[in-house]
Amino acid sequence: MIDSDYFRRPDAKGHLKVLEVLRRWDPIGVISEHNQDEYDMYSTHIVQMLDAGASVEDLLKHMRWIVTERMEIGFDAMHSRSCAEELVEFWRSWRGS
């Protein structure tokens, strides 16, 4: 995925938070002690969305697309909304906007 040196930088805190939330989101239930990177490929785009000022609804729409179009499974809107809200709230607080 991303070079580990990147994650040592102070400005990577937001990306680390996105990874944490995606692992808790876990729409297909595969995250385990030995499998932590299943959703990492989605993190960079979500970071870009948050940096661009994405709303909870924007993130929720993207998460729905990931689940229904990419994974082709059912979408848990309530859990996904909770994760999207956490990310937007964190990002606004962290970035000071």
C-alpha positions in Angstrom: 0.0 0.0 0.0 1.7 3.2 1.2 5.3 3.5 2.2 5.6 3.1 6.0 7.8 6.2 6.2 4.7 8.1 5.2 2.8 6.9 8.3 5.6 8.2 10.6 4.9 11.8 9.5 2.7 14.0 11.7 0.5 14.9 8.8 -0.4 11.2 8.3 -2.6 11.2 11.5 -5.7 11.7 9.4 -4.9 8.8 7.0 -4.2 6.5 10.0 -7.7 7.5 11.4 -9.3 6.6 8.0 -7.6 3.2 8.1 -8.7 2.6 11.7 -12.4 3.4 10.8 -12.3 1.4 7.6 -11.2 -1.6 9.6 -14.0 -1.2 12.1 -16.5 -0.6 9.2 -15.5 -4.0 7.7 -18.6 -4.5 5.5 -17.6 -8.1 4.6 -16.4 -9.1 8.0 -12.9 -10.2 7.2 -10.7 -8.0 9.4 -8.8 -10.1 11.9 -5.5 -10.0 13.8 -3.8 -11.4 10.7 -5.8 -9.6 8.0 -5.8 -5.8 8.6 -5.4 -4.4 5.0 -8.5 -5.5 3.2 -9.9 -2.0 2.8 -6.7 0.0 2.7 -7.0 0.5 -1.1 -10.1 2.7 -0.4 -8.3 4.9 2.2 -6.4 7.3 -0.2 -9.6 8.3 -2.0 -11.4 8.9 1.2 -8.6 11.0 2.5 -8.8 13.1 -0.7 -12.6 13.4 -0.2 -12.2 14.6 3.4 -9.4 17.0 2.4 -11.8 18.4 -0.2 -14.5 19.0 2.4 -16.7 15.9 1.9 -19.8 15.7 4.0 -21.2 12.7 5.8 -23.6 12.2 2.8 -20.7 12.3 0.4 -18.8 9.7 2.3 -21.9 7.6 2.8 -22.6 7.6 -1.0 -19.0 6.6 -1.7 -19.2 3.8 0.9 -22.5 2.6 -0.6 -20.8 2.5 -4.0 -17.9 0.5 -2.6 -20.2 -2.1 -1.0 -22.9 -2.4 -3.7 -20.9 -1.9 -6.9 -17.4 -3.1 -6.0 -18.2 -5.8 -3.5 -21.7 -6.5 -4.7 -23.1 -7.2 -1.3 -25.8 -5.6 1.0 -25.2 -2.2 2.5 -25.5 -1.5 6.2 -26.5 2.2 6.1 -26.7 2.7 9.8 -23.2 1.3 10.6 -21.7 3.0 7.5 -23.3 6.4 8.5 -21.8 6.1 12.0 -18.3 5.5 10.4 -18.8 8.4 8.0 -19.9 10.7 10.8 -16.9 9.8 12.9 -14.5 10.5 10.0 -16.0 13.9 9.1 -16.1 15.0 12.7 -12.5 13.9 13.2 -11.3 15.5 10.0 -13.0 18.8 10.8 -11.6 18.8 14.3 -8.1 17.7 13.2 -7.9 20.2 10.3 -9.6 23.0 12.3 -12.5 23.7 10.0 
